[in-house]
């Protein structure tokens, strides 16, 4: 399994980084976890073809995580001319939100005008699904109250990746990370405590509860980067690859 952190910034694009997007490749399956607004240049920089993506996992519906979906559909409609179905997996709100966003941004690739099928699948915590042999389990995170926010545990060919998405510390994180080869943990701030994000000091307080073999920080903000000399964990870079 190869994991590529296409975008590693918080919502403000700290230090000129791209917004959230992670490509997971294992065997002949390619998944995209979140699809920030800069998805197309991020894919180009990492030499990953947009058409290789089989399905998208959406953690939640904030713009820095899904704003690139209409951009990707635009590429599929006119540039890479996709014909095979694209599956988008997320909460029950995902379909209506993303269809409305696409209609607003690029009506020419809205539902009735697409040249390729888009299939939406709802995933719920406690009800794992399989797509092309990848086993995916969702976990409820603690980010915002008005919609479900999900973390994902992805298993394929004996390797396990856990991705928190946006969240403050919650009991789902130890469960999701147990035995994982890699945990991509959101870590927006160094010490600042907010009810919607995880700080590095908070993560360190709970480190003994994490069962992942390796922990890498992502969704990083200016506060964390300003204090990077005090951070003992690896901070992901845009376009960085991790082979599991």
C-alpha positions in Angstrom: 0.0 0.0 0.0 1.4 3.4 -1.0 -0.1 6.5 0.7 0.5 9.9 -0.9 -0.3 13.1 1.1 -1.3 15.4 -1.7 -2.4 18.2 0.6 -1.5 18.6 4.2 -2.7 22.1 5.2 -5.5 23.4 7.4 -8.4 25.4 5.9 -6.1 28.5 5.6 -3.5 26.8 3.5 -0.7 27.3 6.0 2.7 28.0 4.6 1.3 27.7 1.0 0.4 24.0 1.4 -2.4 22.4 -0.5 -5.7 21.5 1.2 -6.6 18.0 2.4 -6.3 15.1 0.0 -4.7 11.7 0.3 -4.2 9.1 -2.4 -4.2 5.4 -1.3 -2.9 2.9 -3.8 -2.8 -0.8 -3.2 -2.6 -3.4 -5.9 -4.9 -2.2 -8.7 -7.1 0.0 -6.5 -6.7 3.7 -6.1 -8.7 5.7 -3.5 -8.8 9.4 -2.7 -9.5 10.5 0.8 -10.9 14.0 0.7 -10.7 16.3 -2.3 -9.5 19.8 -1.4 -9.9 22.7 -3.9 -6.3 22.3 -5.1 -6.8 18.7 -6.1 -5.8 19.0 -9.8 -2.4 20.8 -9.3 -1.7 18.5 -6.4 -2.2 15.4 -8.6 -0.1 16.9 -11.3 2.8 17.6 -8.9 2.7 14.0 -7.7 2.5 12.6 -11.2 -0.8 10.8 -10.4 -3.4 10.7 -13.1 -6.8 11.9 -12.1 -8.4 9.1 -14.1 -6.7 6.5 -11.9 -8.9 7.3 -8.9 -11.5 4.6 -8.4 -13.4 6.1 -5.5 -13.4 9.0 -3.1 -13.9 8.8 0.7 -15.3 12.0 2.2 -14.5 12.7 5.9 -16.9 15.7 6.1 -18.3 18.5 4.0 -16.1 21.5 4.8 -14.8 23.3 1.7 -11.1 22.5 2.3 -12.1 18.8 2.2 -14.6 18.7 -0.7 -14.1 21.9 -2.7 -12.1 20.0 -5.3 -14.9 17.6 -6.2 -16.4 19.8 -9.0 -12.9 20.4 -10.3 -12.2 16.7 -10.5 -15.6 16.2 -12.3 -14.7 18.9 -14.7 -11.4 17.1 -15.6 -13.3 13.9 -16.1 -15.9 15.5 -18.4 -13.5 17.4 -20.7 -9.9 16.5 -20.2 -9.4 12.9 -19.2 -12.9 12.0 -20.6 -13.8 9.5 -18.0 -16.3 6.8 -19.0 -16.2 4.4 -16.0 -18.2 5.1 -12.9 -16.8 7.2 -10.0 -17.9 6.1 -6.5 -18.1 8.8 -3.8 -18.5 7.5 -0.2 -19.5 9.6 2.8 -22.3 10.5 5.2 -26.0 10.6 4.2 -25.6 14.3 3.5 -22.8 13.8 1.0 -24.8 13.4 -2.2 -27.1 16.4 -1.8 -24.3 18.7 -0.7 -21.9 17.7 -3.5 -24.5 17.7 -6.3 -25.6 21.2 -5.2 -21.9 22.4 -5.0 -21.2 21.0 -8.5 -24.4 22.7 -9.9 -23.2 26.0 -8.5 -19.6 25.8 -9.6 -19.9 24.0 -13.0 -23.4 23.4 -14.1 -22.0 21.7 -17.3 -20.9 18.7 -15.2 -24.0 18.6 -13.0 -25.9 15.3 -12.8 -27.9 15.5 -16.0 -25.0 16.5 -18.2 -22.3 14.1 -17.1 -20.8 11.7 -19.6 -19.9 9.2 -16.9 -21.8 7.8 -13.9 -21.2 9.0 -10.3 -22.4 6.6 -7.7 -22.9 7.8 -4.1 -22.6 5.3 -1.2 -23.5 6.1 2.4 -21.2 4.7 5.1 -22.1 4.6 8.8 -19.9 4.0 11.8 -20.1 0.3 12.7 -21.1 -0.8 9.2 -17.9 -1.5 7.2 -18.1 -1.8 3.4 -15.8 -3.2 0.7 -14.9 -1.5 -2.6 -12.8 -3.4 -5.0 -11.4 -5.5 -2.2 -10.6 -2.6 0.1 -12.3 -2.9 3.4 -13.4 0.5 4.8 -14.7 1.1 8.3 -15.9 4.6 9.3 -15.6 6.1 12.8 -17.4 9.1 14.2 -15.1 11.9 14.9 -15.7 15.0 17.0 -15.4 18.1 14.8 -18.7 19.9 14.2 -22.2 19.0 15.4 -24.4 19.9 12.4 -23.2 17.0 10.3 -21.4 13.6 10.7 -17.6 13.8 10.6 -15.8 10.6 9.9 -12.4 9.0 10.2 -11.5 6.0 8.1 -9.7 2.7 8.7 -8.7 1.2 5.3 -7.5 -2.4 5.0 -6.1 -4.1 1.9 -3.6 -6.9 1.4 -2.7 -7.1 5.0 -1.9 -3.4 5.4 -3.9 -0.9 7.5 -4.2 2.9 7.1 -6.1 5.0 9.6 -7.0 8.6 8.8 -8.7 10.8 11.5 -10.1 13.6 9.3 -10.8 16.7 11.3 -11.4 16.1 14.9 -10.5 17.0 18.5 -9.4 14.1 20.7 -12.2 11.5 21.0 -12.4 7.8 22.0 -12.8 6.7 18.3 -9.1 7.6 17.6 -7.6 4.7 19.7 -10.1 2.2 18.3 -9.4 3.3 14.7 -5.6 3.3 15.1 -5.2 0.0 16.9 -2.8 -2.1 14.9 -2.6 0.3 12.0 0.6 0.5 10.0 0.1 4.2 9.6 -2.1 6.8 11.4 -2.5 10.1 9.6 -3.6 12.3 12.5 -4.9 15.8 12.1 -2.8 18.2 14.2 -3.8 21.8 13.4 -2.2 23.6 16.4 0.8 23.1 18.7 -0.7 24.1 22.0 -3.9 26.0 21.3 -7.0 24.1 22.5 -10.1 24.3 20.4 -13.3 22.1 20.6 -13.0 21.2 16.9 -9.3 20.4 16.2 -6.4 18.5 17.8 -3.3 20.2 19.1 0.1 18.5 19.3 0.2 18.8 23.1 -3.3 17.1 23.3 -2.1 14.3 21.0 1.0 13.8 23.1 -1.1 13.5 26.3 -3.0 10.6 24.7 -0.1 8.9 22.8 -0.1 5.8 25.0 -3.6 5.1 23.8 -2.6 5.0 20.2 -1.8 1.6 18.8 -0.5 2.6 15.3 3.0 1.5 14.3 3.7 5.0 12.9 2.0 8.3 13.5 2.3 11.1 10.9 0.7 14.6 11.4 -1.3 16.3 8.8 -3.9 19.1 8.4 -1.3 21.3 9.9 -1.7 25.0 10.7 0.6 28.0 11.2 0.8 27.5 15.0 2.1 23.9 14.6 4.6 24.9 11.9 5.9 27.8 14.0 6.7 25.3 16.7 8.0 22.5 14.5 11.3 22.3 16.4 9.4 21.1 19.5 7.5 18.4 17.5 8.8 14.9 17.8 6.5 13.3 15.3 6.9 13.5 11.6 4.9 16.3 9.9 3.7 15.2 6.4 4.7 17.3 3.4 2.6 17.9 0.3 3.3 15.1 -2.2 5.1 12.9 0.3 4.8 9.1 -0.1 4.6 6.4 2.6 5.0 2.8 1.6 3.4 0.4 4.0 
